[in-house]
Amino acid sequence: MMKVIEDIITEILECKNEKLKNASQRIKNALAEKNFKIYKINVLQKERQRDRKCIPEAPGLYFVGQWSEIKELVLLPKNEVERLPKIKDGSKWYLDKDYETLEKRLDKDKELLYIGKASGKEGLKKRITAYINYLSNNPITKKHNGGRAIWQIQDATENLEIFWISFKELGIDAKDVDPKVIETLLLMQYKLDMGDYPFANWSL
């Protein structure tokens, strides 16, 4: 599945912006050389926030899915979704027609499920921590509503994995290339290639 991400980045390399092309090439090389570490989500969840030294305080991209072993994934039954913690800002879990849409999206691709980006001083550490801690607050705060469909997958924390690409480690200056730009291009190209966004990405 890494090849799918590499192929998408290869298509981004056709753009005329030299700084963007350079950044994309470095990301592609890191993927090809497997210059990153994959973590089970439940492993990171068990560590206290201050002990998650493996997650850099730097801008970058992160990817959620199944990389080591592709398992069959199913959604939580609707009655269990209804018992999930309420979301403080009024956002809702995906039920009714959205639930049916989720089932179809999950059938399309069980490997790459979410593409995320992180900006700012604390970057990846702050963003990923908010993501993997999403269900720890009741009611849930709006720290990372994007990608929340992940938590409607049965045994998500045990089965799913996450890895990230740190711009700092690759020598990419986020002042020149915003992670949001590359995230948007990845999502646009994924949709062109696959017909829809990844499972937990509902829009740009």
N, C-alpha and C positions, 0 to 999 in steps of 0.2 A: 504493500500500500504506500510505502514511502515513495515508490516510483510515480504514483499518481501525483503526489505533491511536487516531485521533481519535474514531472512533465508540465504541470501547470506553470511552474516558475520558468521553465524553458520558454513557454509562450510569452510570458511577461518580458523576457529578455529581448523581445523584438521591438520594445518601445524605444523611443528616441532620446529619452532623458538619461544622460550618461550616469548620473549619480544613482538613479533608480536601477539601471542596468547593472552597475557595479555591485550594489547591495544585493540584488537578486542573484547574481552569480555567486557571491560569497555564501548566501543561504543555500543555494543549490549544491555547492561544493560540500558544505557542512552536512547536508542530508546524504549525499552520495558517500561521503567518508564516515558516516555515522558518528559525527563529532558532537554527540549529545548522549544523555543517559535517560532511559525510560523508567518511570516510576509507577507502581500501582497506586491508585488514588488512596486506598485505605492505609498504605504505608505512610504516606505524607500526613494523612489525617491523624494518625496516632502520635505523631511528633508534635510537641508544643511549638507554638508559632515562633518563639525566639530560637528554637533549635533547628529550624528549617534553613540551615546555612547553605544547603545545596541550591536553593532558589536564589538567583542573583537579584540584587536591587538595581536593575537596569532595564531599559526599554527592550522590547522584543516581541516575539510571537510564541504562542503555545498551541498545542494540538492535543485533543482528547479522542481516544478511540481504543482499538485493540491492535497491538503491534506484535506482541510475542506469540499469541495464540488466538485465532479467530474462533470465538464461541457463538453459539446461537443465542440471540438476545430477544427478550420479550418485555413488554411493558408491564408495569404493576397493574393489577386489576383496578377497575374504576373505583370500587369501594375503598381500596387502599389509598388511591390518589386523593380521595375526598378526606382522608384522615391525615394527610400530610400537613405540616404546620402552615398556618395562614401567612400570607405575604403582607407585610405591614403597609405598603403603599397602595394596596388595592389590586395589584396585579393578581392574576389567577393561574392556577394550574390548568393544563390543557385537558379539557373534558369535552363531551358531546362530539360535535363535528371535528374539533381540533384533535380529540383523542384518536378518532378514526384516521385523520391525516397523519398523526404521529406513527401509527402502525404501518401505514404505507411507506412513510419515509424511512422507517427502520428496516423495512424489507429491502430497500434499494441498496443500502450500504451499511454494513455492520462493522466497518473498519475505521474510517475517518468520520468521526461524529461531530466534532466541533473545532472551529478555528477561532482563536482569540488573539487579541493584541494587548500590549501593556505599554503605557507611556509614563512619563514623569520620573521623579527622583527615585521613588521606591519601586517603580516598574513592575517587573514580573513577580517579585515576592509579594507585593501588596495585592496584585490582581489575582494571582493563583491562590493565595491564602483565602481571599474573599470567596473565591469559587469553590474550593474544596470544603470550606466551612459553612457553605450556604444553608445547610439544614440544621446547623448547630444552634441557631437562635429561634426562639418561638415567642412572638411572631417573627417571621423572617424580615430583616431589613433589606432595603433596596441597594445592597452593595454589589450584587452581581446577578441581576435578573436575567440578563442575556445568557442563553445556554442552559436555562433551568430545566429544559426538557430532559437533560441527562438524568436528573434525579427521579424521573418517572420510569426508568429502566430498572427491572428487577436486578438486585445484587450489583448495582452499578459500581459501588465502591470496591467490591471484590474483583469484578471482571474487567473494569476499564482502567486504562493507563493514560499517563500524560507525559509529554516531553516538551521542551522549550528550546528556542533559539535566542540567545542573548546577543543583541546588537553590539554591546560593548566587547564581548569576547571575539566577535568577528571583525572588530574595527570599523563598525558602521556608526556614523554620527547621526543620531536621531534628529538633530537640527537640520540635517540635509535630507534625510529620508524618514518621514513619519511612519511608525509601524502601522498606523491606521490606513495609510495609502496602500501598503503591501497587503494588509489584511483584506481590504476592499477588492484589490485586483485578484487575489486568490479566490475570494468568494465569487466574483463575477465570472472568472474563468471556469471554476468548478461547476457553476450553474450552466454555463454554455456546454461543457463537456458531458455533464451528468443529467441535465434537465431540471435540476433543482439545487438548492443549497444543501450543505451537510445537515444531518438530522437535527441538531440543536441550534443551527443558525437559521433564523426565519427571515432575515432580511439583511441588507447591507448595514 
